[in-house]
Structure formats: C-alpha cells, structure tokens
Amino acid sequence: MIVEPPDRRGLRRITIHDKTVGSAWSLLELREVLRRLGYPDDMDVDDRGCVHWRGGDSSVWPDDRGWRRRVVIAVMVVGLLGSLALHAVIGWADALGALTFAQRLVGVLFLLAGAVQGISVPAAVDYWGRQQVRLSGALVLLGVLMALATTSLLLFLWLQERELIPNVLAFLALWLWSLWALWTLIHEKVWRGIPHPRKFAAGVTFTALLTAISLGYSTIYQPIVAPWHFALKSEFGTPQTDADSPYIHVPLKLYAKNTGGIPVYLVVDDYTVSGSSAKFSASGQGMKEWKGNEEGGWYSTEAEIFVSKVEGEIIGSGQFQGPGTTLDAGEEFTMEKVITLPKGAKYETLNAILRFAVLRQDRGKLSEEFNYPKLSWMKSEGRYYCPPKNCGEHVIHHGRVRYNNNLINMTRKPRYVAAFWSPEEEPDVFISSFNFKKKKKTESIYDIYGALDSKEVEREAERYGLSWVWVNSAVSVKGLLKQAQS
C-alpha cells in the first residue's frame, strides 16, 4: 500500500498495487478506507513492509489547512445560493409575465443561469473536496462568472438613478463575493482541470453576447421603435324630439380602436359634452380677445372676428371604458350616449371631446389595486379623503406600476400611478416614486401630489410611455334644432 504526499488541499491518495482505492484527510479517514477494504482495525500502518509513506509518515496530515478548505466551501456555497436566488427572482417574473418574446427569452436565460449556479453548489463541494467529478472546477468557474456579470449589470443600472434601496446592498455584497471567488479560482488555477479550455471560453463568451443582445433589444430597442396608433371618433347623430317635449335628444357615438401593435392600459379616460355661447361682434372685437387681459396671463389658440365673449358650460361627462382597463392591439370599443338638451338652449355650438391617458404594456404593468376606486369625499377612505370645499370631489385610482423588465424593477424604487377623475374637471394622472404607506396618514393625496417633483413626473411618464390621446367634434345647436323639428 502506498500513501501519496498531501496535495495542495491536504488530501492524501491511497493506492494498492498501483490501483487507487481512496483518499484521506486524516489518519482516522485512512483507517476507515482500510476497514471498507477488509483490513483489521488494529492494522499497523507504520509497518514499512505493508505501507509505504511518501511525503511524510502517518503523522503528517495538514489539518491546519482543513478549516480553511471548509470555510472556502461554505463561502462559495453561500454566494452561489445567493446568486441563484437573485437570478430566479429576476428571471421568473420575466419568463412568465413579460409581454414580448425577447423579454421572456431574457427571463428564461436568467433562469438557466440560476440552474447552472444550482449545479455549481455541489460542484464547489466536490472541487474543494475529493474532486471526483472532473468538470466540477469548470462548473464553479461558470457560476462565478455569471454572478459577476449579473451583479455588475445590476450595479450599472442602479448607478443610472442612484436611489437608496435595500437591494443595492445585496448587489454589492454579491459583486464583492464574485470578485473574491474569481480570484480564488485563479489562484487555484482551476482551468488546468477544464477539458478543452478554449471551447469553454468561447461558449462563455457566446452566451454572454447573446444575453447582452437580448437584454438590449428588450429594454432599449424594442420599446422605443414600436409605435402606438389609435383611431378615435366622436360623432353627433340625428337628434330626436316631439312637439310636446321641451327637450331634444342628441345621440353621441364614441369610438376607439388600437390600430398599432402595442397593447395599452387606459389609465384614466373621460368624455365631456359642453355647450358654447357667444355674442356677435360687428366691430371685430373677437380678434382682440384671444390673449385675454394683462393680468390674466392666458391666451386662446382660436379667434373669430365676429365672435366675442365665448363661454362654455359642461352639459354631460362620464368615463369611457374606465381606469385600469386594457385596449389590446386591434381591439376596438364603442359607446353610444344620448345628450338631453332643452329646445330653448342659448348655446351656439355643442362640443364633444373623448380623451384618455394610455400606458404601454410593453413598458409597464399595473397592479390589481389600481382597479379599485377611492372616493375623495368619503372620510372612510383615509388619506384619500379631502374636504370638498378644499379639493373638490374626485374618483381616485392609485396603485403600483412595474416596469416590464424585472432587472429595472430590482434597481429602482417602486413606482406608483395616481389618476383623478371628476365630471366637472379635466382628468389628471401621474407616475411617481412616492409611497403612501410611508407617509403620514394625516397627509392627503393632494398635499403629496402638489409637492411632487415635476421633472420626476415627466421622466417617469416618458419611461413608461404614459401619453394622452383625444378627439373632439362640434355641431351647431341651431342645426340640431332644425333637424329635430323636421
């Protein structure tokens, strides 16, 4: 029997008649190997006629290196498990819930990377153990390189905003761990045990390039180049009345179709019908009223020489589909309403406008919470309540919006959407990073809304593709009365 010298890990190989029968870290393990081979427990291992020791006798067992090896194994396993969890969290949401194929492909790649790191965990134990698997070193190296690449990307994305989030501590810790792990593997010269090291390096490089291209396409190119298009209509129909009725009923048809290739959320929508009254101006005063007075600070984009003192009054208003609903590519929605108008109305024209704010589904996803309205005039609504004399009366929709790429969600503060609707005012909507749960309960949504950074609101609207679309139509009231009478 020959006991070989300790290798760099302190392990001594055991051979009998030039056949390897096991290895041992200590004399106790050596006797365990002999016991399995049928040798007696009291065998004299110092008998030179039976055992030949190379590189030290039976007292040479570098136990002082054993605890270091176990610490390395433990740190490697903890880091690989942490990186596995990170890849799973990022990839799971995108692989199952992303809108586009490219985004789902990125999610699948992250899940595959997590699977490789899961395999790297027992490989790390084997590599710093008895090295029974030849590829164990290559698997550990691959897992560490994936962890380094992912954490570097996450830190790069975080540096674009530099927001204080707990996740960045985990990113930094895993990034530092991956640097240490890579240095340890280089020090161990792990590539010496990799078969065909050039092919291995080429495969790693190709995988990294494919991931980078897919990620860039899904997060930058595809959301920017894919435009959205809508076909909108707002049309008055033929009015109806009878001789005994003091009213006329004017049909109104509202229509919207998503003619583009991007499905959208209708974050808030509204239709408003208003009547306009004006005075005839024979002197041409109307052309001078478009810019108001010096104290008003406003102007109009329209002016008519014979029309003066134009005033408008809302006759009817309502929601179209409702906040939180969707309009998929090719989908259309039609609504027909009847507007009641007295025959003696002093309006010159009847105006209808259909407008809604859309959020691109290839950039963001609204939470279910957003679909449930809050009523600002109800004290039971908590922070959503505001006295009507101070804030008016609004239906409020509020909820979280997530970016359609989980890499960005992991490196940003949560974003929230708030939409306001009232039949007496124009609807409003914004996206911001404020969180009601971290605000004082006595602070109303209106105080928070008024204190928001306008630059942040504009930046988030552009990031999530939040845009307004609208269409309007106008008809002469006298023409409607003549149609009704005929």
N, C-alpha and C positions, 0 to 999 in steps of 0.2 A: 504494500500500500504506500502511495506517495501523497503527501500533503504539500501542495504548492505554496509559494510565498504569498502573502496578502497582496491583493490588488489595491488600486487607489481608494477603494471603498472599504478595505479591511477584510474582504471576503477571501477565504482560502479554499481552493478547489481540491477535491479528493478523487484520486484515480486508483484503480486496482487493475493490474495487468494492462496498463495503458487505456483503460476504459473509465470515463468519468462517471462516478456513482453519486456525486452530490457535492455540496459545498457547505461551509460552516462559518459563522461569525465568531464562534466561541468553542471552547472545549466541550461544553455541555451539548452544543449542537452537533459536534463531531461524534460524540458517543450516541446521540440519537440516530445519526445516519448509520453507524455501525450496528445499532440494535435492530434497525429495519432490515439490515443485510444478514442478520442471524448471528452476529458476533456476541459473545457474553458481555454483560455489563462491567465486569471487573477486568476486562482485557487491558493488558499493559501497553499503552500507546507509546511509551518511551522505549520499548524494546526495538532496538535498531534492526533486529533480524526480521521484524514484521512490518515496521513503519519507518519510512524514510522521510525526514522533515527537510524541506527546502525553505531557505529564507527565515529561519528561526524555528526553535523547538516548540514543544507543546505549551510553553508559557508565553509565546508571542501571539497575542490576539489584540490588535489595536482597538480595544474597547473605547478608548478616549475619542475615537472618530465615530463611534456608533451613535451617540446622541446627536452629533452634527448631521449625520445622514437622516436620522428620524425628523429632525427639525426641518431640513430641506424638503423632505417628503411632505410633511404637514403643511408647510407654507405653500408648496406647489399645489397641493390638492385644494387648499382653501382658495387660492387665487383662481384656479381653473374652474371651481364650482361657482365662484362669484361671477366670473366672466360668462359661464354657461347661463346663469340666471339672467344676466344682462342681455345676452343675445336672445334668450327666449322671450323676455318681456318686449323687446323691440320687434322681433320677428313675428310673434304670434298675432298681434293686432293687425299688422300689415298683410300677413299671409291670408287671413280670414276676412278682413273687413275693408281692405283697400279697394278703391273704385276701379283703377286701371290695372291692366295686366302687368305693366312694368313695375308698379308699386308692389303688387303681390309677389312678383318674382324676387324683388329685393327682400321682402319678408321671408320667403322660402330660403333664400341664401343665408339669411341670418339664422334661421332655424337649423339649417345644415351645419353652419359654423358652430352653433351650440352643440349639435350632436357630436361633431368632431372633438370638441372640448370635453364632452362627457366621456368619450372613449379615451381621451388623454389622461383622465384621472387614474384609472388602473394602470395605464402605461407609465405614469410617473412613479407609481409604487413599484412597478416591475423594474424600471430603469435604475432606480436607486436601491433596488433590492437585488434579486439574483439574476436579472436580465435573461429571463427565459424566452422572451419574445424579441426577435432581432429588430423589429420596427418600433419598439417602444420609445427609443430616443427620438426618432423622426416624428412620431405622433405628438410627443410632448413639445417638440420644437414648433410644429404646425399650430398647435393650440396656443402657444405663447405668441407667435406671430399674429394670429387672428385677434388675440386680446389687445396686443399693442396697436394694431391697425384700427380696431373699433374705438378704443378709448382715445386715440389720437384724433380721430374724426369727430367724436363727441365733444372733446375739448375745443377743437377748432370751431365747431358750430356754436358752442357756448360763448366763445370769445366774441362772436359777432354781436351779441346782445349784452353779455356780462351781467346777467341778472342773478341775484342772490337766491339760489335754490339748493335744497339739500343734496340733490343728485350729483352736483359738481364734486362734492367730497368723495363720493363713491367712484366717480370717473377718475379723479386724481389719484386716489389710492390704488385703483386697478392699473392705471398707467404707470405709476412708480413700481408696482409689483411686476408688471410685464418687463420693464427695463431690467430689474434685478434678475428675473427669471431668464431673460435672454443673455445677460452677462454670465450667469451661472452655467447655462448650456454651452456658451462659447468657451468658458474656462474648462468645461468637461470635454470639449472637442467632440460634441455629440455627432457631428457629421461623419465621423470615422465609422460609425455603425450603420449609416444610411446606405442602402444599396442604390446604385445609380444616382448619386447626389446631383448631377446636372439635370437629369429629368425631374427630380424632386423640386429643384429650384425653379425650373421652367413651369411646372404645374402650379406652384405657389404664385408665381408672377402672373400667369394667365388668369387664375382665379381672382386675384386682386384687381386686375384690369377690368374683368367682366363685372365685378361688383361695383367698381367706381363708375363705369359707363352706365350701368343700370340705375345706380343711385342718382347720377347727374341727370339722366333722362327723366326720371320720375319726379324729382324735386325741382328741377330748374327748367328744362326744355319743354317737357310736355305740358305743364300747367300754363306756361307763357304763350305757346304757339297755338293752343287750342282755343279758338274764339267762341263766344256765345252769340246767338242771334235769336230774336223774338219777333213774332208777328202779332201786333196788337190792333184792336179795333174798338172804337167807342161810337156807336151809331144810334141816333134817334129814329124811331119808327113813325108810322102814321098814327096821329092822335085820334082818340075816340071820345065821344060825348053824346048827349041827347039834349033835346030842347028844354027839359025840365031840370036838368042838373046844372048847378053853378060851377062845376068843375070840368076840366078836361083831363084825360088820362093819356100820358105820353109814354109809349114803350121805349125802353133803353136796352140795347144789347151790348154786352161787354164780352170781349173775346181775347184770349191769349193762347199762343202756341209757341212751344220751344222748337224753333226751326234749326237750332245749332246741334252740335254733337255733345254738349256738356249738360248733364242733369244739374238742376239747381234747387235750392231751398227758397221758398218765399218767406223771407224773414218777417216782413210786415207788408200788408197790402191795403189798398183803400180806393174807393171810387167816390167822387164828390160831384154833385149836380148843383150848380149855382145859377141864380138869375142876376143879370146885369141891367142896371138902369142908368140912363144918361140924359143930359139936356142938349138940345140943339143949340149950336153956336154959329150964328150967322156971321159973326165978326172974325171967325177963325181963331178964337181963343184956345181951342183944343190943342193946337200945335205947340202952345207955350206951357202947357200943364204937365208935360211928360217928366220934367225934372223936379216937380214939387216946389217947395219954398226953400229958402236958405237955411232955415232951422230944421227942416225935416230930414235932410241927409239921405234921400231916397230918389229913385228915378224909375221910370217905366220904359220898357223896351218897345212900346207901341204908342202911336199918337195919330189922331184923326183931326182934320181941320174943322169939321163941323160937329164934332162930338166933344162935350165938355162935362166935367164933374162926373166921371164914371164911378159907379159904386156897385159892389157885388154883395149878394146875400146867399148863404148856403140854404138850399131847398131840401136836399137829401144827401145822405152819406152812409157808407157802410163798408164792410170788408168783402174782399173778392173771394179767395179760397180760404184765407186765414193764415196767421203766422205759424211757421213750422211745417207747412205742407210742402210738397215737392212737385216739380214740373220736370219730368224726365224728357230726354231727347225725343222729339216727335210727338210728345203729348200735348193735348190742347184742352182748354177749359172755357166754357161758355156760361154766362149768367145773363138772364133776362129780368129786368125790373120794370115797374110801372111807376112813373113820377106823376103825382097829382098836383095840378096847377089850377088856381082859380081863373075863371074867364076874365075877371076884371084885373088881372095882374098888370102892374105897371112896368114890367120888365121889357127891355128891348130884345135881349137875346137870352137863350138858355144854353149853358155851357156844361159839358161833362168831361171829367178827367179820370182816367184809370192809371194808377201808378203803384208800383211795388218795388221793394228792395230785394235783390236776389243775392244769394251766397253760393258760389260754385262748389259743387260736391266733390270735385277733384282736388279741392284745396282744404276743405273743412267739413266737419261732421257735427251737427247739432245734437245735444243731449236730449233725452226724453223730457227732462224737466222743463225745457223751453216751451213745450206744447201746452202747458197748464197756465192759464192766465191769472194775474193778480189784479185786484181792483183797488185803485188808489184811494177811493173814498170810504173804504171799509176799514175800521180800526182793527179788526181782527187779522188784517194782513201784515201786521207788524211794521217792519221798516219800509214796506211798500206804501204804507198809509201816509197821506199828506192832506191837510185840511183843504177842501175845495177852494176856499177863498184865497188861499196862497198859491196853489199849484194847479187848480182846475181839476177835472176828472178824466182819468186815463185808464185804459186797459194796458197792463204791463206784462210783457213776456220776457223772462230772464232765464238764462241757462248757460252752461259751458259749451264752448266750441273747441273741437280738437282739430289740429292740422292733420291732413290726410297722409302724413308721413310721420311715423312714430319716432324717428330719430330727432325730428324737430320738437315734438312734444316732450321728449326727455330732456331737452336742453333749454326749455323756456318755462316761464311761469304759466300757470293756467290762464286761458283767455275766456272771457265771458261776453255774451251778446245780450243787450237790453233793447227792447223795442217798445215804443209808446204809440198808442192809437186812441183817438178821440174823434167823434163825428164833427166836432166844432173846430178842430185844428189839423194842421198837416201832420202826417205820421213822421216819426223820427226813429232812428236806430243807430247804434254804435257798438263797436267792439273794443274792449279794453282789458287790462290785466287786473283790474280791481276785483276784490273778493268780498262779497257781503258778509261772509261768515267771520271774517277777521276785522270787520268794522264794528263800531259801537252800535248796539241795537237801537239807540235813540237817534241815530243819524239816518235821515231818509235817503231814498234813492236819488231824489232831486238835488240834495246837497252834494252827494257823491258825483252825480252827473255834471253839475256845474263846476266842480273842481278838477275835472279830468284834463290831462294834457292834450291839447288839440293836435299836436304833432304825432303823439302816440296813436290817437284815434284815426288819423289819416293813414299812418303807416300800417296799422292793423287792417283797415278797410282794404287797402291795396294788397296786402299779403293774402287775405282770404277771398279776394275777388268780390267784395261787397260793393254792389253798384245799384243805381236806380234806373228803372225804365218806366216810360209813361207814354200815353197818347191822350189827345183831347179832341173834342169836336164841339161845334157851336151851331145853333139854329135860331132863326128869327121867331120870336113869340107870335108876332102878327101872322106870320106864315102858318104857324101851328094852329092858330085860331081859325084861319080861313079854311085850312084842311079839315078841321073838326066840324065846322059849320056845313061844309059841302058834303 
